[in-house]
Amino acid sequence: MTTTDPRLHAPDWDPAAGVDGIRWRINLLIVANVAAAVWYFGWLLQPARVGVPVLFGLLIAAELYNLVQASGFWWTNRHQRVRRWLPAPPHASVDVLVPTYGEPVAVVEPTIAAATRLRGADVRVHVLDDGEDPAIRAAAERHGARWVTRTRSEGAKAGAINDALPGLTGDFVVVFDSDFIADPAFLEATLGHFRDGRVAYVQTPQYYANTGRGGVAAASWAQQALFFGAIARGKDGLGAMFCAGTNVVFRRSALVEQGGFPESSLTEDFELSIALHERGWRSAYVSKVLARGLGPEDMAAYVGQQQRWARGCLSAIPRALRARLPWRLKLQYLLSSMFFLSGWTYLVYVLLPVIALLTGALPIDAASADQFLIHFAPYWGLALLHVAIAGKGAYTFPAFSLWAANFWVHVVATVLTVTRRKGSFKVTPKEGASGRQPRAVWPGLAVVSLLAGAAVYGLTTSFGLATANNAAFAVLHLGVVVNGIMPALRSAGPETLAEPVAETERTVA
């Protein structure tokens, strides 16, 4: 079925709206969160709480990891910044790069057309086509853009940008992934921040416009909205916003000084940011949607995207640890890269009630188990409330359940990273596949079977308070994982983008 391109519509999300109005609530919640954490961990870490030592150790490791991540989130939220508009430098020249490799021309051509209509500078558009597609070449020529190919294929997107860099002459370099349609005012809203001579790049949100195309697209966008809202504003306030790879403007001299993008990483933008900050360059984040793209529309695409991000960020942990950075920047990079270990904690939370139901072994001493919820519930509830208020409702239960159902992606990525298995850069498909995708969620299906089987076994063999508590946790996890995998088990026909109206200009208010 052909449908209107969702990228041509104005966004329904403003990352800066209402930020000032929630600052006092964020500060109040931080105090409440800290108090609840002291209440919970002060009770949990007493020697009398130890049940089976190994299981208790796993629980403590998972809880301390999540406390570190939560504390980082509270700290980051405390420093949110919304930048005011600044006039662009006069007579600026800009090279716009659109890397592409095998994407449909219906996806790429609107991106090219929008790039040629950018206002506020002398703009030259370069389509970096590693696929050497005649249709992409024709699209570039229709809009007066330069079609660029290269003789080598190494480095994927990073390599394509690096190979083009010596031929560029503009003061600034803009990168748009092939599916992101830029607003004509993109440069007018970003170039002014380069008046600070130490700013190397200005990042803008990576907004997904196709949230109406199924559960995966909507949930994956909700995950992005939390990052490009409260988290990105906080990182900017701490001077630690990293490049997200698209919808970003670089000072060309900074990019050249650094030697371009690292080509050995799956998250070249993340490692480039570390390197630029190490050299004393600064970053800026403009919290306004200035380009609209396409997120993953099916589970296989989402899993592939998350696997790439996880492996890239986990492999960057040693780089962040040895980076010569101020402590706040180093901690921000470590918090971001170590997020992709969080799947291990969910694995622990799933396994503990299963083990208890099947064997009776408990991480917490049975005499203390009935007090667990009294101490844990306020800590957990306030943490969820903080996310809801900081994200202004953008982060949804489907977003959480999509993450939880795919916790195994982080586990696999960790193993592959530790064993130094080489990864490959794969472009995220821009159109959803038709039919069901049970293979993409088979680990989730296995977890559902394990949780359901353990709950039934436990309740039918030794019913008691401890059994009921663990069965309740198993059922809770069961509901979360089922909700997360359901989009892959529903059958839906693919939607394809309509052929674009090439010269239609649409400005985002």
Helices and strands as residue ranges (DSSP letters): E 2-3, G 6-8, H 19-44, G 47-49, H 53-78, E 93-100, H 105-116, E 122-129, H 134-142, E 146-148, H 156-164, G 165-167, E 172-175, E 181-182, H 186-190, G 191-195, E 199-203, E 207-208, H 215-226, I 227-231, H 232-237, E 248-251, H 252-258, H 268-278, E 282-285, E 291-293, H 299-315, H 317-322, H 327-338, G 339-341, H 342-359, H 366-369, H 372-390, H 397-405, H 407-418, G 438-441, H 442-461, H 465-489, E 496-497
